[in-house]
């Protein structure tokens, strides 16, 4: 493994005004001058030069048709998984998808009947709620247990939900591993308990592992697939290079559905229904990322880890009512602002009073009210400005400014 140091060369971030003028992604498009976007999960870092060159070469060859053979990408991912997580997946059981959300929906659509009940460990990625509704299945929120550094999956509550009778039974769970938005790397013990419970009650686990490459230095990530195989759990994993290397727009994800944890009918369905759905540019970018750009990833992790620690210091000094634990994975910070003087909807207050766009915690489930999610994949200057705006919005009004 690489030896990571605090003085590793920082990745390049363009100034906020340049990003606002030049980027056309959701994060920056239409962002008015003076407004600071810190919401959607994409980083401000310039992509790895090797990815850029590979994409340019593909375009220069006019090789922009439907994506075919994924073996190069699968091999690069399998090598990455073996190196980083000591996991050696069976390479012949990977299938392509445009993105992780599409892949998760495809698996759920095939494996679950309409009206099935699906659990989420909340707070949870907001889009999960939307596409469970789209699929005609019922969402069951099971809040994380503990607080701060002790937050973890409530495996007892999940077991009760899987084992319930009649209309109360939960048939499946979409597992965010690592957890979005709290940035938790679930422990092997919790994942083993989850797998055993699902196997015992005949429940299905779909593991969304899109943030797995971004586990912070010194933190252990445990893939769910080998645990599911050992327990005899019906399970599928969906993953991507998109978050780790900031290439979500290239549209490429992998679905892992080996015989040990999934039915033959699912693999037949994925082979037919998703054939050619992966972007050929995404395939190229992802293969280069997993194979050749691990040093860039390590620098990104170092930078966002540093930003996470800095955020804790800045909040303690300038927004003392905030409750925040630096994440152990990814670049997303979950901040409880219920006692920070920002009202019942802090995200709206920050937009209206500070021109700061963050993700509204209420969209992450019932236990997200009064919280926000903030993006740490930015420059230190942008992070400092974001906290300064939060502090100004939370500051008590000057009595001399009150109406008379």
N, C-alpha and C positions, 0 to 999 in steps of 0.2 A: 504494500500500500504506500501511497505517497506521503511524505512528511509535509504537513501543512503548517505554514507559519503566518503570523499576524501581519508580516510585512510583505506578503505576496503582492505582486503587481496588480493594481486595481484594473478592473475592466472599464472600458471607455463608456461614458455616458455623455451624450450631447446635452447642452443646456436646455432647460425646460422650454424656452421660447423657440428654439430650433426644432425640438420634438413636436411642439404644437403646430409649427408651420409645415413640417416635412412628412410626418407620419400620418398615414391614412387609416390606421387600425382603430378599433372601437374606442380604445383608451384615449386617444388624442384627437380623433376626427371630430370636428365641430366644437372642440373645446375653445371657448372664447378666451381672448387675451386676459390674463389675470386670474383665470380659474386653474386650479391645480388638481389634476386627476390622479387619485391614489386608490382606485377601486379594482378594476378588472385584473385577473391574474395573467399579466404579461410584464416582462421586465423591460427596463429602459436601456439595458446594456446592448452594445453593438454585437451582432452575431459573430461567431467564430469565422475567421477568414477562410478556413478550409471548407466550411459549409458554403460560404458565398461563392468560392471558386468552383465548387462542384455543381452548384446550380447554374452558374454562368456557362460552364462547359456543356451541360445538358441542353440548355437553350440554344447554344451555338450549333449543336448537332441537330437542332429541330426535333429532338426526341421528346415530344410532348403528348404522346398518345396515351392509351389506357395502360395502367400499370399491370405488369404481368408477374414474372417470377419474383418471389419475395425471399428467396433463399439467402441472398447476400445480406439483407436486412436482418433476417432471423438469426443467421450466424453471428452477426455483429452484436445483436442483443444478447444471445445466449452466452457469448464470450464475456460481455459486460456483466451479466448476472452471475456468472461463475466467479469472476474476479471480485466483484463488489459484495455479493451476498452469499457466496458459496452454494449457489443453486445451479443445477444443471438441468434445465428443462428439455423435454423431448422435442427436438427441432421440427419434426414432421407434423406437429399438431398446432401450428400457428396459422392464423387466418387474418387477412387484412381488413381494415375498416377506415373510413375517412377520418374519424376521430373517436376518442374514448366514449363520449356520450352516445354517439351513433352505435358503437359496438355494444355498450351496455343495454341499450334499448333493443337491439336485434336479439340479444340473448334472452332478455326478459320476455320479449314477444313470443319467442319460440317455446320457452320452457314453462311459462305460467299461463293458466287460463284467465280469461277476463273475470274480474271480481276478486282475484287473489289479493292477499294482504302482504305488503312488503315493508320491512322495517328499515329505518334509518337511525343511526346514532347521532342525535342532534345535540348542538347545532350542526347543520349539514349543508353542503354545497347546494345553493338554491335551485339550480336547474334540475336536480333530482326530483324535487316536488312536481315540477312542471311535466316532466316526461313520464312520471308514474301516472299522473292524471291523463295524459295523452294515451297511455296504453290501457286505460280502463281498469287499473288496479288501485287498491286502497293503500295509502301511506300510513304507517304506524310509527310515530315518533317514540324512540326510547332514549332519553337523555343520557349523556355521559355521566358517570359517577365520579365523585371526588371533586377537587377544585385545585387550581393552580398546578403545581408540579405533580399532584396526585391524580389528575384527571385520567380516566381510563374507561374502557368499554364496560358497561354494566352487564356482565355475562349472566348474572343470575336473572335479571329482568328479561334478557333476551331468551334465556332458556324457558322461562315461564310463558313467554309469548309463543315460542315454537311449540310448546307442549300443551297449549290451551285447546279446549275442545270446541267443536262446532264453529260458529261464525266468528269466534274470538281467536281462532288459530292464525298465526302468522306463518306464511308459506315460504318466505324468502327474505334475504337481507342484501341490500347493496352496501358493501363494506368499503369505506374510504380508508385506504391503507397505503401511505400514512393519512392521518385524519385532516381533512379540510373542513373548518378553518383553524382548528386549534394547533395544527402542526405537531400532533402526537405520533411518535413511532410506536405503534401498538406492541406490547410485550409478547414474546413467544408464548408465555403462559396464558395470556388472554386469548390469543388466536387459537391455541390448542383447545381451550375450553369452548370457544365458539364453534370450532370444527366438530368437536365431540357432541355438542348439543344439537347441531344441525343434522349430523348423521343419525343420532338417536331418534329424532323426531321427523326425519325425512324432509328437512328444509334445504333450500338451495342458497348458496352464497355466491354473489357476483362481486369479485374484488376489483375495485377501481384503484390501480396502483400508478396513476399518472405522475404523482409527486415523488415516487420512490427514488429516482436518481438524485433528488435534492436533499437527501438525508444529511444532516450536518456532521461535520468531522467529529469522530469519537462516539457517535450515536449508532446503534445497531438497527438495521432494517430487517424485518423478517417477512419474506414473501409468503403469501397464504397458500399458494398452490401445493408445495410439498407437504405442508401440514394437512391440507384437505385430503391429499392422496393417502397419507398414513392413516387418517381417521375414517376413510371411506365416505367422505362428504361429497355430495354433488356440488361442484364449484367450477367457475370459469374466471379467469383473470383477464382484464383488459388494461393495456398500458401503452405508453407512447414516449417519444423523445421530446414532445412538444413543449412541456413545461421546463424540463431540465435545460434545454438549449435555446429556449425562446423562439421556437419555430412553429407555433400553433397554426399559423396561416398556411403552412405547406400541406396540411391535411393528411395525416398518416397515423394510424394506430395499429396495434397488434392484439388479437384475441387468442388466448391460450386455452385450448379445450382438449386435454388428453383423455384417452379412454378410461383411465383410472377414476376420473371425477366427472365425466360428462357422457351423455348418451350418444350413440352413433348417429341418431337422427339430427342432433344439433350440428355435428360436423358436416353432414350432408347438406343441411340447410345453409350453413355458413359458406360452404364451397360454391353453392349455386347463387344464393341471394346476394352475397357480397363480392362476387368475382369482379375484379377490375375496379372496385370502388375506392381503392387507395390511390391518392394522387401520385403520379410518377415522380414529381418534384419532391413530394413528401418522402417517398421511399428513398430517394437519393440523399436528401438532407439528413434523414434519420439514420441511415446506414453509416454515413460519414461521422455523425455525432457520436453514436455508440462506439464506433471503431477507433476514431482518430482524435476526438475532441474532449477527452476526459480531463485534460489539464485545464481547458477553458471552464468546464463544469466545476472543477475544484476551486478555481478562482472565484466563480460566481457564488459558490457556497460560502467561501471565506468572507466575501463581501456582504452577503445578506445576513450571515451570522453576526458580523460586526455591527451592521445596521440594527439588528434585533437588540443587541446589548445597548447600543446608543439610544434607541427608543426608550428602553427602560429608564435610563438615566434622565433623559429629557422629560419624560412624563412625570417622574418623581419630583423633578424640580419645578416644572411649569404647569402641570395639570395634576396636582396631588390627589384629586378625587378619583383618578383613573386606576383601574385594576388590570394588570397586564403581566403575563408570564411569557418571556421570549420563547418562540417556537423551537422545536428540535428538528424540524424538517421544513423545507420549502421557504418561501419568501412572503408569507402571509401572516400578519399580526392580528390577533383577536383581542380587542380592548373593551372592557366593561366600563361604560361611562355613565352608569345610572346615578352615581354620586358625584359627578363632575360639574354639575351646574349647567348642563346643556339641554335640560328639558327631557320630555318623554321620548322624543325622536332625535337623538344626537346627530344622525346623518343629515336630517333635514336642516337642523340648526347650523351645522357646519357649512352646508351649502349656502344657506341664506345669509349667514353672518360672516363667513370667512372665505367664501369662494373655494371651498375644499370639497372635492367629491370623493366619498368613501362608500363602501358597501354597507347597506343598512342591515344590522343584525337581525331585525325582525323577519327578513326574508329567508333566514337560515333555520327557522323553526320557532316554536313557541317559547323556548328558553333563550332566544336571542334578542329579546326586547331590551333596548337601552344599550346595546353593544354595537360595535362597528368592526369591520375588517379593513385593514390598511395594508397597502402593498409596500414591501421592503425591497423590492427589486429596482432600486433607484440609487441616485447619487446621495452622498451624505448631505450635500447642500439642499437637495429637494426634501429630504427627511426632516432636516432642521426647520425648513420653512413650513412644512406641514404641521409640526408640533407648535411652532410659533402662532400659526393661524388657529389651531385648537385652543391654545392658551388665551388668545384674544377673545375668541367666541365664548369661552367659559368664564371670563373675568366679570365680576359684578359691575353693573352699570355705575358710571360716575354720577353721584347724586346731583351734581350741577347740570347734568344733561337731561334730568327727568323733567317731564312736563310740569308746569306750575298751574 
